[in-house]
Amino acid sequence: MVIQICVGSSCHLKGSQEIVELLQKAIEEHHLTEEVTLAGSFCIGTCNRDGVTVQVDNEVCVGINRENFNSFLQRKILSKFA
């Protein structure tokens, strides 16, 4: 699985660094370091005013923030390894 986190200026201002850190921690905690590749990406092209844009394989997810991170993690990442 490849996860790309937008680090363009808009997402950077909305907390992309925090999302990167949360993803790094979650991937390590769930022992997925061999299955998941994290990458930074400049603008993915789907800016959202509520949060960061993250692409999981070919699916673009918008509005990711600290408040909805756990739900995003469960639905889009961990469910693929269950």
PDB file of N, CA, C and O in Angstrom, chain B, residues numbered from 101:
ATOM      1  N   MET B 101       0.851  -1.174   0.000  1.00  0.00           N
ATOM      2  CA  MET B 101       0.000   0.000   0.000  1.00  0.00           C
ATOM      3  C   MET B 101       0.897   1.238   0.000  1.00  0.00           C
ATOM      4  O   MET B 101       1.880   1.314   0.737  1.00  0.00           O
ATOM      5  N   VAL B 102       0.538   2.191  -0.834  1.00  0.00           N
ATOM      6  CA  VAL B 102       1.261   3.461  -0.891  1.00  0.00           C
ATOM      7  C   VAL B 102       0.321   4.562  -0.402  1.00  0.00           C
ATOM      8  O   VAL B 102      -0.790   4.719  -0.907  1.00  0.00           O
ATOM      9  N   ILE B 103       0.787   5.317   0.587  1.00  0.00           N
ATOM     10  CA  ILE B 103       0.017   6.432   1.123  1.00  0.00           C
ATOM     11  C   ILE B 103       0.807   7.700   0.847  1.00  0.00           C
ATOM     12  O   ILE B 103       1.946   7.853   1.286  1.00  0.00           O
ATOM     13  N   GLN B 104       0.169   8.617   0.101  1.00  0.00           N
ATOM     14  CA  GLN B 104       0.791   9.902  -0.202  1.00  0.00           C
ATOM     15  C   GLN B 104       0.066  11.000   0.562  1.00  0.00           C
ATOM     16  O   GLN B 104      -1.155  11.131   0.474  1.00  0.00           O
ATOM     17  N   ILE B 105       0.819  11.773   1.301  1.00  0.00           N
ATOM     18  CA  ILE B 105       0.260  12.878   2.065  1.00  0.00           C
ATOM     19  C   ILE B 105       0.638  14.172   1.364  1.00  0.00           C
ATOM     20  O   ILE B 105       1.814  14.419   1.096  1.00  0.00           O
ATOM     21  N   CYS B 106      -0.348  14.987   1.070  1.00  0.00           N
ATOM     22  CA  CYS B 106      -0.065  16.267   0.431  1.00  0.00           C
ATOM     23  C   CYS B 106       0.709  17.147   1.406  1.00  0.00           C
ATOM     24  O   CYS B 106       0.298  17.339   2.550  1.00  0.00           O
ATOM     25  N   VAL B 107       1.830  17.673   0.938  1.00  0.00           N
ATOM     26  CA  VAL B 107       2.624  18.596   1.735  1.00  0.00           C
ATOM     27  C   VAL B 107       2.739  19.945   1.026  1.00  0.00           C
ATOM     28  O   VAL B 107       3.615  20.753   1.333  1.00  0.00           O
ATOM     29  N   GLY B 108       1.835  20.167   0.071  1.00  0.00           N
ATOM     30  CA  GLY B 108       1.790  21.461  -0.603  1.00  0.00           C
ATOM     31  C   GLY B 108       1.412  22.545   0.387  1.00  0.00           C
ATOM     32  O   GLY B 108       1.025  22.249   1.517  1.00  0.00           O
ATOM     33  N   SER B 109       1.519  23.782  -0.023  1.00  0.00           N
ATOM     34  CA  SER B 109       1.352  24.903   0.908  1.00  0.00           C
ATOM     35  C   SER B 109       0.001  24.906   1.610  1.00  0.00           C
ATOM     36  O   SER B 109      -0.058  25.183   2.808  1.00  0.00           O
ATOM     37  N   SER B 110      -1.074  24.610   0.911  1.00  0.00           N
ATOM     38  CA  SER B 110      -2.399  24.630   1.534  1.00  0.00           C
ATOM     39  C   SER B 110      -2.524  23.543   2.601  1.00  0.00           C
ATOM     40  O   SER B 110      -2.961  23.815   3.719  1.00  0.00           O
ATOM     41  N   CYS B 111      -2.143  22.320   2.260  1.00  0.00           N
ATOM     42  CA  CYS B 111      -2.239  21.221   3.234  1.00  0.00           C
ATOM     43  C   CYS B 111      -1.220  21.389   4.356  1.00  0.00           C
ATOM     44  O   CYS B 111      -1.480  21.008   5.498  1.00  0.00           O
ATOM     45  N   HIS B 112      -0.075  21.953   4.035  1.00  0.00           N
ATOM     46  CA  HIS B 112       0.920  22.215   5.083  1.00  0.00           C
ATOM     47  C   HIS B 112       0.318  23.124   6.160  1.00  0.00           C
ATOM     48  O   HIS B 112       0.487  22.883   7.356  1.00  0.00           O
ATOM     49  N   LEU B 113      -0.378  24.156   5.725  1.00  0.00           N
ATOM     50  CA  LEU B 113      -1.002  25.084   6.668  1.00  0.00           C
ATOM     51  C   LEU B 113      -2.134  24.424   7.460  1.00  0.00           C
ATOM     52  O   LEU B 113      -2.463  24.867   8.561  1.00  0.00           O
ATOM     53  N   LYS B 114      -2.724  23.374   6.903  1.00  0.00           N
ATOM     54  CA  LYS B 114      -3.834  22.679   7.570  1.00  0.00           C
ATOM     55  C   LYS B 114      -3.358  21.515   8.428  1.00  0.00           C
ATOM     56  O   LYS B 114      -4.175  20.802   9.012  1.00  0.00           O
ATOM     57  N   GLY B 115      -2.034  21.313   8.510  1.00  0.00           N
ATOM     58  CA  GLY B 115      -1.527  20.308   9.442  1.00  0.00           C
ATOM     59  C   GLY B 115      -0.993  19.033   8.834  1.00  0.00           C
ATOM     60  O   GLY B 115      -1.022  17.989   9.485  1.00  0.00           O
ATOM     61  N   SER B 116      -0.505  19.080   7.609  1.00  0.00           N
ATOM     62  CA  SER B 116      -0.008  17.848   6.996  1.00  0.00           C
ATOM     63  C   SER B 116       1.133  17.218   7.790  1.00  0.00           C
ATOM     64  O   SER B 116       1.254  15.993   7.816  1.00  0.00           O
ATOM     65  N   GLN B 117       1.970  18.023   8.435  1.00  0.00           N
ATOM     66  CA  GLN B 117       3.063  17.458   9.232  1.00  0.00           C
ATOM     67  C   GLN B 117       2.512  16.612  10.371  1.00  0.00           C
ATOM     68  O   GLN B 117       3.053  15.547  10.669  1.00  0.00           O
ATOM     69  N   GLU B 118       1.453  17.068  11.004  1.00  0.00           N
ATOM     70  CA  GLU B 118       0.838  16.293  12.084  1.00  0.00           C
ATOM     71  C   GLU B 118       0.256  14.986  11.553  1.00  0.00           C
ATOM     72  O   GLU B 118       0.371  13.950  12.208  1.00  0.00           O
ATOM     73  N   ILE B 119      -0.367  15.020  10.374  1.00  0.00           N
ATOM     74  CA  ILE B 119      -0.930  13.808   9.777  1.00  0.00           C
ATOM     75  C   ILE B 119       0.189  12.827   9.437  1.00  0.00           C
ATOM     76  O   ILE B 119       0.035  11.623   9.644  1.00  0.00           O
ATOM     77  N   VAL B 120       1.303  13.321   8.922  1.00  0.00           N
ATOM     78  CA  VAL B 120       2.456  12.460   8.650  1.00  0.00           C
ATOM     79  C   VAL B 120       2.893  11.771   9.935  1.00  0.00           C
ATOM     80  O   VAL B 120       3.113  10.560   9.948  1.00  0.00           O
ATOM     81  N   GLU B 121       3.018  12.529  11.007  1.00  0.00           N
ATOM     82  CA  GLU B 121       3.462  11.963  12.285  1.00  0.00           C
ATOM     83  C   GLU B 121       2.470  10.940  12.827  1.00  0.00           C
ATOM     84  O   GLU B 121       2.875   9.898  13.342  1.00  0.00           O
ATOM     85  N   LEU B 122       1.185  11.226  12.716  1.00  0.00           N
ATOM     86  CA  LEU B 122       0.164  10.273  13.169  1.00  0.00           C
ATOM     87  C   LEU B 122       0.215   8.984  12.350  1.00  0.00           C
ATOM     88  O   LEU B 122       0.093   7.889  12.899  1.00  0.00           O
ATOM     89  N   LEU B 123       0.395   9.120  11.040  1.00  0.00           N
ATOM     90  CA  LEU B 123       0.492   7.935  10.184  1.00  0.00           C
ATOM     91  C   LEU B 123       1.741   7.119  10.500  1.00  0.00           C
ATOM     92  O   LEU B 123       1.677   5.892  10.577  1.00  0.00           O
ATOM     93  N   GLN B 124       2.854   7.778  10.679  1.00  0.00           N
ATOM     94  CA  GLN B 124       4.092   7.062  11.009  1.00  0.00           C
ATOM     95  C   GLN B 124       3.914   6.255  12.293  1.00  0.00           C
ATOM     96  O   GLN B 124       4.296   5.087  12.360  1.00  0.00           O
ATOM     97  N   LYS B 125       3.341   6.876  13.291  1.00  0.00           N
ATOM     98  CA  LYS B 125       3.131   6.213  14.578  1.00  0.00           C
ATOM     99  C   LYS B 125       2.165   5.035  14.436  1.00  0.00           C
ATOM    100  O   LYS B 125       2.424   3.955  14.967  1.00  0.00           O
ATOM    101  N   ALA B 126       1.056   5.237  13.725  1.00  0.00           N
ATOM    102  CA  ALA B 126       0.050   4.181  13.561  1.00  0.00           C
ATOM    103  C   ALA B 126       0.610   2.991  12.781  1.00  0.00           C
ATOM    104  O   ALA B 126       0.350   1.839  13.128  1.00  0.00           O
ATOM    105  N   ILE B 127       1.366   3.269  11.745  1.00  0.00           N
ATOM    106  CA  ILE B 127       1.943   2.191  10.933  1.00  0.00           C
ATOM    107  C   ILE B 127       2.913   1.366  11.770  1.00  0.00           C
ATOM    108  O   ILE B 127       2.934   0.139  11.674  1.00  0.00           O
ATOM    109  N   GLU B 128       3.701   2.030  12.579  1.00  0.00           N
ATOM    110  CA  GLU B 128       4.632   1.319  13.450  1.00  0.00           C
ATOM    111  C   GLU B 128       3.881   0.514  14.513  1.00  0.00           C
ATOM    112  O   GLU B 128       4.203  -0.649  14.755  1.00  0.00           O
ATOM    113  N   GLU B 129       2.881   1.133  15.146  1.00  0.00           N
ATOM    114  CA  GLU B 129       2.120   0.456  16.202  1.00  0.00           C
ATOM    115  C   GLU B 129       1.395  -0.783  15.694  1.00  0.00           C
ATOM    116  O   GLU B 129       1.238  -1.755  16.432  1.00  0.00           O
ATOM    117  N   HIS B 130       0.954  -0.758  14.444  1.00  0.00           N
ATOM    118  CA  HIS B 130       0.210  -1.882  13.862  1.00  0.00           C
ATOM    119  C   HIS B 130       1.111  -2.822  13.064  1.00  0.00           C
ATOM    120  O   HIS B 130       0.629  -3.708  12.358  1.00  0.00           O
ATOM    121  N   HIS B 131       2.411  -2.622  13.181  1.00  0.00           N
ATOM    122  CA  HIS B 131       3.405  -3.498  12.540  1.00  0.00           C
ATOM    123  C   HIS B 131       3.200  -3.597  11.024  1.00  0.00           C
ATOM    124  O   HIS B 131       3.233  -4.687  10.452  1.00  0.00           O
ATOM    125  N   LEU B 132       2.991  -2.461  10.396  1.00  0.00           N
ATOM    126  CA  LEU B 132       2.743  -2.419   8.954  1.00  0.00           C
ATOM    127  C   LEU B 132       3.895  -1.788   8.176  1.00  0.00           C
ATOM    128  O   LEU B 132       3.726  -1.419   7.014  1.00  0.00           O
ATOM    129  N   THR B 133       5.050  -1.661   8.798  1.00  0.00           N
ATOM    130  CA  THR B 133       6.162  -0.965   8.133  1.00  0.00           C
ATOM    131  C   THR B 133       6.613  -1.655   6.853  1.00  0.00           C
ATOM    132  O   THR B 133       7.136  -0.997   5.954  1.00  0.00           O
ATOM    133  N   GLU B 134       6.423  -2.959   6.755  1.00  0.00           N
ATOM    134  CA  GLU B 134       6.813  -3.684   5.538  1.00  0.00           C
ATOM    135  C   GLU B 134       5.727  -3.619   4.456  1.00  0.00           C
ATOM    136  O   GLU B 134       6.007  -3.837   3.278  1.00  0.00           O
ATOM    137  N   GLU B 135       4.498  -3.321   4.860  1.00  0.00           N
ATOM    138  CA  GLU B 135       3.372  -3.326   3.918  1.00  0.00           C
ATOM    139  C   GLU B 135       2.975  -1.947   3.402  1.00  0.00           C
ATOM    140  O   GLU B 135       2.292  -1.831   2.384  1.00  0.00           O
ATOM    141  N   VAL B 136       3.407  -0.900   4.110  1.00  0.00           N
ATOM    142  CA  VAL B 136       2.962   0.461   3.776  1.00  0.00           C
ATOM    143  C   VAL B 136       4.167   1.349   3.468  1.00  0.00           C
ATOM    144  O   VAL B 136       5.164   1.349   4.189  1.00  0.00           O
ATOM    145  N   THR B 137       4.047   2.095   2.389  1.00  0.00           N
ATOM    146  CA  THR B 137       5.038   3.102   2.034  1.00  0.00           C
ATOM    147  C   THR B 137       4.395   4.471   2.187  1.00  0.00           C
ATOM    148  O   THR B 137       3.359   4.747   1.583  1.00  0.00           O
ATOM    149  N   LEU B 138       5.009   5.330   2.997  1.00  0.00           N
ATOM    150  CA  LEU B 138       4.539   6.706   3.143  1.00  0.00           C
ATOM    151  C   LEU B 138       5.365   7.603   2.237  1.00  0.00           C
ATOM    152  O   LEU B 138       6.582   7.450   2.134  1.00  0.00           O
ATOM    153  N   ALA B 139       4.696   8.536   1.585  1.00  0.00           N
ATOM    154  CA  ALA B 139       5.390   9.472   0.711  1.00  0.00           C
ATOM    155  C   ALA B 139       4.725  10.832   0.805  1.00  0.00           C
ATOM    156  O   ALA B 139       3.510  10.939   0.966  1.00  0.00           O
ATOM    157  N   GLY B 140       5.538  11.861   0.702  1.00  0.00           N
ATOM    158  CA  GLY B 140       5.007  13.217   0.601  1.00  0.00           C
ATOM    159  C   GLY B 140       4.712  13.507  -0.853  1.00  0.00           C
ATOM    160  O   GLY B 140       5.374  12.980  -1.747  1.00  0.00           O
ATOM    161  N   SER B 141       3.732  14.333  -1.086  1.00  0.00           N
ATOM    162  CA  SER B 141       3.367  14.692  -2.450  1.00  0.00           C
ATOM    163  C   SER B 141       2.970  16.163  -2.475  1.00  0.00           C
ATOM    164  O   SER B 141       2.267  16.642  -1.585  1.00  0.00           O
ATOM    165  N   PHE B 142       3.424  16.864  -3.494  1.00  0.00           N
ATOM    166  CA  PHE B 142       2.928  18.220  -3.635  1.00  0.00           C
ATOM    167  C   PHE B 142       1.522  18.144  -4.177  1.00  0.00           C
ATOM    168  O   PHE B 142       1.079  17.054  -4.539  1.00  0.00           O
ATOM    169  N   CYS B 143       0.836  19.185  -4.248  1.00  0.00           N
ATOM    170  CA  CYS B 143      -0.604  19.245  -4.476  1.00  0.00           C
ATOM    171  C   CYS B 143      -1.157  18.063  -5.277  1.00  0.00           C
ATOM    172  O   CYS B 143      -0.749  17.803  -6.409  1.00  0.00           O
ATOM    173  N   ILE B 144      -2.089  17.367  -4.654  1.00  0.00           N
ATOM    174  CA  ILE B 144      -2.771  16.244  -5.294  1.00  0.00           C
ATOM    175  C   ILE B 144      -3.930  16.765  -6.138  1.00  0.00           C
ATOM    176  O   ILE B 144      -4.470  16.044  -6.977  1.00  0.00           O
ATOM    177  N   GLY B 145      -4.308  18.020  -5.911  1.00  0.00           N
ATOM    178  CA  GLY B 145      -5.310  18.663  -6.757  1.00  0.00           C
ATOM    179  C   GLY B 145      -6.722  18.635  -6.231  1.00  0.00           C
ATOM    180  O   GLY B 145      -7.653  18.973  -6.962  1.00  0.00           O
ATOM    181  N   THR B 146      -6.913  18.243  -4.990  1.00  0.00           N
ATOM    182  CA  THR B 146      -8.263  18.217  -4.423  1.00  0.00           C
ATOM    183  C   THR B 146      -8.282  18.910  -3.071  1.00  0.00           C
ATOM    184  O   THR B 146      -8.714  18.330  -2.075  1.00  0.00           O
ATOM    185  N   CYS B 147      -7.820  20.133  -3.039  1.00  0.00           N
ATOM    186  CA  CYS B 147      -7.758  20.886  -1.787  1.00  0.00           C
ATOM    187  C   CYS B 147      -9.129  20.942  -1.123  1.00  0.00           C
ATOM    188  O   CYS B 147     -10.167  20.975  -1.785  1.00  0.00           O
ATOM    189  N   ASN B 148      -9.098  20.952   0.189  1.00  0.00           N
ATOM    190  CA  ASN B 148     -10.310  20.977   0.983  1.00  0.00           C
ATOM    191  C   ASN B 148     -10.074  21.926   2.146  1.00  0.00           C
ATOM    192  O   ASN B 148      -8.984  21.931   2.719  1.00  0.00           O
ATOM    193  N   ARG B 149     -11.040  22.706   2.497  1.00  0.00           N
ATOM    194  CA  ARG B 149     -10.823  23.690   3.561  1.00  0.00           C
ATOM    195  C   ARG B 149     -10.800  23.078   4.955  1.00  0.00           C
ATOM    196  O   ARG B 149     -10.414  23.749   5.911  1.00  0.00           O
ATOM    197  N   ASP B 150     -11.206  21.813   5.092  1.00  0.00           N
ATOM    198  CA  ASP B 150     -11.313  21.205   6.413  1.00  0.00           C
ATOM    199  C   ASP B 150     -10.102  20.397   6.853  1.00  0.00           C
ATOM    200  O   ASP B 150     -10.011  20.035   8.026  1.00  0.00           O
ATOM    201  N   GLY B 151      -9.170  20.102   5.956  1.00  0.00           N
ATOM    202  CA  GLY B 151      -8.034  19.287   6.372  1.00  0.00           C
ATOM    203  C   GLY B 151      -7.122  18.939   5.220  1.00  0.00           C
ATOM    204  O   GLY B 151      -7.128  19.587   4.174  1.00  0.00           O
ATOM    205  N   VAL B 152      -6.343  17.905   5.434  1.00  0.00           N
ATOM    206  CA  VAL B 152      -5.275  17.494   4.536  1.00  0.00           C
ATOM    207  C   VAL B 152      -5.797  16.467   3.529  1.00  0.00           C
ATOM    208  O   VAL B 152      -6.697  15.686   3.837  1.00  0.00           O
ATOM    209  N   THR B 153      -5.224  16.478   2.326  1.00  0.00           N
ATOM    210  CA  THR B 153      -5.551  15.484   1.310  1.00  0.00           C
ATOM    211  C   THR B 153      -4.529  14.356   1.396  1.00  0.00           C
ATOM    212  O   THR B 153      -3.321  14.589   1.425  1.00  0.00           O
ATOM    213  N   VAL B 154      -5.045  13.125   1.436  1.00  0.00           N
ATOM    214  CA  VAL B 154      -4.204  11.933   1.517  1.00  0.00           C
ATOM    215  C   VAL B 154      -4.679  10.965   0.437  1.00  0.00           C
ATOM    216  O   VAL B 154      -5.878  10.724   0.293  1.00  0.00           O
ATOM    217  N   GLN B 155      -3.743  10.417  -0.312  1.00  0.00           N
ATOM    218  CA  GLN B 155      -4.082   9.428  -1.328  1.00  0.00           C
ATOM    219  C   GLN B 155      -3.613   8.063  -0.849  1.00  0.00           C
ATOM    220  O   GLN B 155      -2.431   7.872  -0.561  1.00  0.00           O
ATOM    221  N   VAL B 156      -4.540   7.113  -0.764  1.00  0.00           N
ATOM    222  CA  VAL B 156      -4.244   5.739  -0.354  1.00  0.00           C
ATOM    223  C   VAL B 156      -4.372   4.880  -1.600  1.00  0.00           C
ATOM    224  O   VAL B 156      -5.470   4.664  -2.114  1.00  0.00           O
ATOM    225  N   ASP B 157      -3.225   4.390  -2.082  1.00  0.00           N
ATOM    226  CA  ASP B 157      -3.152   3.738  -3.388  1.00  0.00           C
ATOM    227  C   ASP B 157      -3.769   4.691  -4.409  1.00  0.00           C
ATOM    228  O   ASP B 157      -3.209   5.763  -4.641  1.00  0.00           O
ATOM    229  N   ASN B 158      -4.886   4.349  -5.023  1.00  0.00           N
ATOM    230  CA  ASN B 158      -5.470   5.225  -6.038  1.00  0.00           C
ATOM    231  C   ASN B 158      -6.677   6.023  -5.534  1.00  0.00           C
ATOM    232  O   ASN B 158      -7.322   6.726  -6.312  1.00  0.00           O
ATOM    233  N   GLU B 159      -6.981   5.919  -4.253  1.00  0.00           N
ATOM    234  CA  GLU B 159      -8.149   6.613  -3.697  1.00  0.00           C
ATOM    235  C   GLU B 159      -7.732   7.900  -2.993  1.00  0.00           C
ATOM    236  O   GLU B 159      -6.903   7.880  -2.083  1.00  0.00           O
ATOM    237  N   VAL B 160      -8.308   9.009  -3.417  1.00  0.00           N
ATOM    238  CA  VAL B 160      -8.015  10.306  -2.816  1.00  0.00           C
ATOM    239  C   VAL B 160      -9.010  10.563  -1.683  1.00  0.00           C
ATOM    240  O   VAL B 160     -10.223  10.472  -1.872  1.00  0.00           O
ATOM    241  N   CYS B 161      -8.477  10.884  -0.511  1.00  0.00           N
ATOM    242  CA  CYS B 161      -9.281  11.174   0.668  1.00  0.00           C
ATOM    243  C   CYS B 161      -9.001  12.622   1.071  1.00  0.00           C
ATOM    244  O   CYS B 161      -7.844  13.018   1.210  1.00  0.00           O
ATOM    245  N   VAL B 162     -10.039  13.393   1.253  1.00  0.00           N
ATOM    246  CA  VAL B 162      -9.869  14.812   1.566  1.00  0.00           C
ATOM    247  C   VAL B 162     -10.370  15.119   2.971  1.00  0.00           C
ATOM    248  O   VAL B 162     -11.195  14.396   3.529  1.00  0.00           O
ATOM    249  N   GLY B 163      -9.852  16.208   3.527  1.00  0.00           N
ATOM    250  CA  GLY B 163     -10.337  16.697   4.816  1.00  0.00           C
ATOM    251  C   GLY B 163      -9.841  15.908   6.015  1.00  0.00           C
ATOM    252  O   GLY B 163     -10.516  15.870   7.044  1.00  0.00           O
ATOM    253  N   ILE B 164      -8.673  15.274   5.907  1.00  0.00           N
ATOM    254  CA  ILE B 164      -8.155  14.488   7.026  1.00  0.00           C
ATOM    255  C   ILE B 164      -7.526  15.435   8.045  1.00  0.00           C
ATOM    256  O   ILE B 164      -6.688  16.271   7.706  1.00  0.00           O
ATOM    257  N   ASN B 165      -7.948  15.285   9.300  1.00  0.00           N
ATOM    258  CA  ASN B 165      -7.418  16.106  10.384  1.00  0.00           C
ATOM    259  C   ASN B 165      -7.325  15.269  11.654  1.00  0.00           C
ATOM    260  O   ASN B 165      -7.699  14.096  11.656  1.00  0.00           O
ATOM    261  N   ARG B 166      -6.836  15.858  12.713  1.00  0.00           N
ATOM    262  CA  ARG B 166      -6.655  15.125  13.977  1.00  0.00           C
ATOM    263  C   ARG B 166      -7.982  14.528  14.453  1.00  0.00           C
ATOM    264  O   ARG B 166      -7.996  13.408  14.962  1.00  0.00           O
ATOM    265  N   GLU B 167      -9.073  15.237  14.302  1.00  0.00           N
ATOM    266  CA  GLU B 167     -10.373  14.791  14.808  1.00  0.00           C
ATOM    267  C   GLU B 167     -10.892  13.557  14.086  1.00  0.00           C
ATOM    268  O   GLU B 167     -11.493  12.690  14.721  1.00  0.00           O
ATOM    269  N   ASN B 168     -10.679  13.451  12.776  1.00  0.00           N
ATOM    270  CA  ASN B 168     -11.211  12.300  12.042  1.00  0.00           C
ATOM    271  C   ASN B 168     -10.128  11.294  11.642  1.00  0.00           C
ATOM    272  O   ASN B 168     -10.392  10.364  10.880  1.00  0.00           O
ATOM    273  N   PHE B 169      -8.918  11.481  12.156  1.00  0.00           N
ATOM    274  CA  PHE B 169      -7.806  10.615  11.773  1.00  0.00           C
ATOM    275  C   PHE B 169      -8.057   9.148  12.089  1.00  0.00           C
ATOM    276  O   PHE B 169      -7.830   8.287  11.239  1.00  0.00           O
ATOM    277  N   ASN B 170      -8.522   8.848  13.302  1.00  0.00           N
ATOM    278  CA  ASN B 170      -8.724   7.449  13.682  1.00  0.00           C
ATOM    279  C   ASN B 170      -9.752   6.759  12.802  1.00  0.00           C
ATOM    280  O   ASN B 170      -9.577   5.596  12.436  1.00  0.00           O
ATOM    281  N   SER B 171     -10.810   7.455  12.464  1.00  0.00           N
ATOM    282  CA  SER B 171     -11.816   6.889  11.559  1.00  0.00           C
ATOM    283  C   SER B 171     -11.210   6.627  10.182  1.00  0.00           C
ATOM    284  O   SER B 171     -11.413   5.561   9.601  1.00  0.00           O
ATOM    285  N   PHE B 172     -10.468   7.599   9.667  1.00  0.00           N
ATOM    286  CA  PHE B 172      -9.776   7.447   8.388  1.00  0.00           C
ATOM    287  C   PHE B 172      -8.826   6.246   8.434  1.00  0.00           C
ATOM    288  O   PHE B 172      -8.805   5.433   7.510  1.00  0.00           O
ATOM    289  N   LEU B 173      -8.048   6.137   9.502  1.00  0.00           N
ATOM    290  CA  LEU B 173      -7.095   5.043   9.656  1.00  0.00           C
ATOM    291  C   LEU B 173      -7.808   3.695   9.608  1.00  0.00           C
ATOM    292  O   LEU B 173      -7.371   2.786   8.902  1.00  0.00           O
ATOM    293  N   GLN B 174      -8.881   3.565  10.340  1.00  0.00           N
ATOM    294  CA  GLN B 174      -9.627   2.296  10.367  1.00  0.00           C
ATOM    295  C   GLN B 174     -10.240   1.959   9.006  1.00  0.00           C
ATOM    296  O   GLN B 174     -10.084   0.844   8.509  1.00  0.00           O
ATOM    297  N   ARG B 175     -10.942   2.932   8.406  1.00  0.00           N
ATOM    298  CA  ARG B 175     -11.688   2.675   7.168  1.00  0.00           C
ATOM    299  C   ARG B 175     -10.803   2.486   5.948  1.00  0.00           C
ATOM    300  O   ARG B 175     -11.066   1.620   5.114  1.00  0.00           O
ATOM    301  N   LYS B 176      -9.763   3.285   5.844  1.00  0.00           N
ATOM    302  CA  LYS B 176      -8.997   3.323   4.593  1.00  0.00           C
ATOM    303  C   LYS B 176      -7.683   2.547   4.638  1.00  0.00           C
ATOM    304  O   LYS B 176      -7.128   2.216   3.590  1.00  0.00           O
ATOM    305  N   ILE B 177      -7.183   2.252   5.834  1.00  0.00           N
ATOM    306  CA  ILE B 177      -5.872   1.598   5.918  1.00  0.00           C
ATOM    307  C   ILE B 177      -5.982   0.259   6.645  1.00  0.00           C
ATOM    308  O   ILE B 177      -5.748  -0.791   6.045  1.00  0.00           O
ATOM    309  N   LEU B 178      -6.331   0.287   7.914  1.00  0.00           N
ATOM    310  CA  LEU B 178      -6.318  -0.945   8.698  1.00  0.00           C
ATOM    311  C   LEU B 178      -7.300  -1.992   8.180  1.00  0.00           C
ATOM    312  O   LEU B 178      -7.017  -3.187   8.256  1.00  0.00           O
ATOM    313  N   SER B 179      -8.442  -1.566   7.656  1.00  0.00           N
ATOM    314  CA  SER B 179      -9.426  -2.517   7.132  1.00  0.00           C
ATOM    315  C   SER B 179      -8.872  -3.340   5.966  1.00  0.00           C
ATOM    316  O   SER B 179      -9.350  -4.444   5.705  1.00  0.00           O
ATOM    317  N   LYS B 180      -7.874  -2.810   5.269  1.00  0.00           N
ATOM    318  CA  LYS B 180      -7.272  -3.520   4.141  1.00  0.00           C
ATOM    319  C   LYS B 180      -6.383  -4.670   4.599  1.00  0.00           C
ATOM    320  O   LYS B 180      -6.050  -5.553   3.809  1.00  0.00           O
ATOM    321  N   PHE B 181      -6.001  -4.661   5.869  1.00  0.00           N
ATOM    322  CA  PHE B 181      -5.105  -5.683   6.409  1.00  0.00           C
ATOM    323  C   PHE B 181      -5.792  -6.617   7.389  1.00  0.00           C
ATOM    324  O   PHE B 181      -5.140  -7.453   8.014  1.00  0.00           O
ATOM    325  N   ALA B 182      -7.114  -6.480   7.528  1.00  0.00           N
ATOM    326  CA  ALA B 182      -7.858  -7.302   8.496  1.00  0.00           C
ATOM    327  C   ALA B 182      -8.056  -8.721   7.985  1.00  0.00           C
ATOM    328  O   ALA B 182      -8.660  -9.546   8.671  1.00  0.00           O
TER     329      ALA B 182
END
